[in-house]
Amino acid sequence: MTLYTTISFKSELNDKGWRLTPQRETILQVFQNLPRGNHLSAEDLYNLLKSRGEAISLSTIYRTLKLMARMGILRELELAEGHKHYEINQPYPHHHHHLVCVQCNKTIEFKNDSISKTSMKQAEKSGFHLLDCQLTIHTICHEALRMGWPSLISSNWTCSKAIAEIMPKAIGSCEMEGQHPALK
């Protein structure tokens, strides 16, 4: 799998009888420019595009994200927040995996070549072509455990490490109004 350009995306859509609409192209460009390690939900993407003055409906965003995930362009991630997130799908050997605290939703990306190699071998052995390989490990961070998780901690508690990560982004978004913190 290679990274998609607008031309390759258009070609693959045309091969399937679909068109490259301006909305699909815009969504592809957002994910191409998204810094590594950032993930967007459909709602995040909608709010980002709205702040840029783009008039793309939330239903169009959901359909486009689903289509791009089926095509292998985007990775559809089920992290700990109860809704899907998306990121550009990097080609092998650049696949990465996620370690997620189910209490504070802190997400750490990591690489493990043995997971990717095993997935590639299994896909080839079965006559399949590997589009994506992802492992999400659901965890509890050390701070939540120290605070008495699960019985002594409220459901909306967030660890200080997650807050420290969020605060610079939130402050930066005030400084650069109208731009999603992940795209700075």
C-alpha positions in Angstrom: 0.0 0.0 0.0 1.3 3.5 -0.8 0.3 6.8 0.5 -2.6 8.3 -1.4 -2.2 11.4 -3.5 -5.2 13.3 -4.9 -4.5 11.7 -8.3 -4.3 8.1 -7.0 -7.4 8.7 -4.8 -9.3 10.0 -7.9 -8.1 7.1 -10.0 -9.2 4.4 -7.4 -12.6 6.1 -7.0 -13.1 6.3 -10.7 -12.2 2.6 -11.1 -15.1 1.8 -8.7 -17.5 4.1 -10.5 -17.3 6.9 -7.9 -16.2 10.6 -8.2 -13.6 12.6 -6.4 -15.8 15.3 -5.0 -14.4 18.5 -3.6 -15.5 17.3 -0.1 -13.6 14.0 -0.5 -10.5 15.9 -1.7 -10.7 18.3 1.3 -11.0 15.5 3.8 -8.0 13.7 2.2 -5.9 16.9 2.4 -6.8 17.4 6.1 -5.6 13.9 7.0 -2.5 14.2 4.8 -1.5 17.3 6.8 -2.4 16.0 10.2 0.7 15.6 12.3 1.8 12.1 13.2 0.2 10.9 16.4 -3.0 13.0 16.0 -6.4 11.4 15.4 -9.7 13.0 14.5 -13.2 11.9 15.1 -15.9 12.8 12.6 -17.0 15.6 15.0 -13.5 16.9 15.3 -13.2 17.0 11.5 -16.6 18.7 11.1 -15.6 21.4 13.6 -12.3 21.9 12.0 -13.7 22.3 8.5 -16.5 24.5 9.8 -14.0 26.8 11.4 -12.2 27.1 8.1 -15.5 28.0 6.4 -15.9 24.7 4.6 -19.6 23.7 4.2 -19.4 19.9 4.5 -22.2 18.2 6.4 -21.6 15.8 9.2 -23.3 13.0 7.3 -21.0 13.6 4.3 -18.0 13.4 6.7 -19.2 10.1 8.2 -19.8 8.6 4.8 -16.4 9.8 3.4 -14.5 8.6 6.5 -16.2 5.1 6.2 -15.4 5.0 2.5 -11.7 6.0 3.0 -11.3 3.5 5.8 -12.7 0.7 3.6 -10.3 1.7 0.8 -7.4 1.5 3.3 -6.6 5.2 3.1 -7.6 5.9 6.7 -7.3 3.8 9.8 -10.5 3.6 11.8 -9.5 3.5 15.5 -11.6 2.5 18.5 -9.8 4.2 21.3 -11.3 4.7 24.8 -13.6 7.6 24.2 -16.6 5.6 22.9 -16.4 6.9 19.3 -14.2 6.2 16.3 -11.1 8.3 15.5 -9.3 8.3 12.2 -5.7 8.8 11.0 -3.9 8.4 7.7 -3.0 4.7 7.2 0.8 4.6 6.8 2.2 1.8 4.6 4.0 -1.2 6.0 6.5 -1.1 7.8 5.3 2.2 9.3 2.2 0.7 11.0 1.9 1.6 14.7 -0.2 0.5 17.6 -1.9 2.2 20.5 -1.8 2.0 24.3 -4.9 3.6 25.7 -5.8 4.4 29.3 -9.6 3.7 29.6 -9.9 6.1 32.5 -8.3 9.3 31.2 -8.1 8.4 27.4 -4.4 9.1 27.2 -3.2 7.4 24.0 0.4 6.4 23.4 1.5 5.2 19.9 4.2 2.5 19.7 5.8 0.4 17.0 6.3 -3.3 17.3 7.8 -5.0 14.2 6.9 -8.5 15.3 3.2 -7.6 15.3 3.4 -6.1 11.9 5.6 -9.0 10.5 3.2 -11.6 11.9 0.2 -9.9 10.4 1.9 -9.6 7.0 2.9 -13.3 7.0 -0.6 -14.4 8.1 -2.3 -12.3 5.4 0.1 -13.6 2.7 -0.3 -17.2 3.9 -4.1 -16.9 3.7 -3.9 -15.2 0.2 -4.9 -11.8 1.5 -3.3 -8.4 0.9 -2.6 -6.5 4.2 -4.2 -3.1 4.3 -3.7 -2.4 8.0 -2.4 -3.9 11.1 -3.4 -2.4 14.4 -3.4 -3.4 18.0 -5.0 -1.3 20.7 -4.1 -2.3 24.2 -6.6 -1.0 26.8 -4.9 -0.1 30.1 -5.2 1.9 33.3 -2.4 4.5 33.8 -0.3 4.5 36.9 -1.8 7.7 38.2 -5.3 6.3 38.0 -4.2 3.2 39.9 -2.5 5.3 42.6 -5.8 7.3 42.9 -7.7 4.1 43.7 -9.1 3.1 40.3 -11.8 1.9 39.9 -13.7 2.4 43.1 -12.2 5.7 44.5 -12.1 7.6 41.2 -14.9 9.5 39.5 -15.7 8.6 35.9 -14.7 12.1 34.6 -11.3 12.2 36.4 -8.3 12.8 34.1 -4.7 12.2 35.1 -2.2 15.1 35.3 -0.2 13.8 32.3 -3.2 13.9 30.1 -4.1 17.4 31.3 -0.5 18.6 30.7 -0.8 17.3 27.1 -4.2 18.9 26.5 -3.4 22.3 28.1 -0.8 23.5 25.6 -3.0 22.5 22.7 -6.0 24.3 24.3 -3.9 27.5 24.9 -2.6 27.3 21.4 -6.1 27.0 19.9 -7.0 30.2 21.7 -4.0 31.9 20.1 -4.7 30.5 16.7 -8.5 30.7 16.7 -10.2 28.7 14.0 -7.5 26.1 13.7 -7.7 22.6 15.2 -4.7 22.2 17.7 -3.6 19.1 15.9 -3.0 21.0 12.6 -0.7 23.8 14.0 
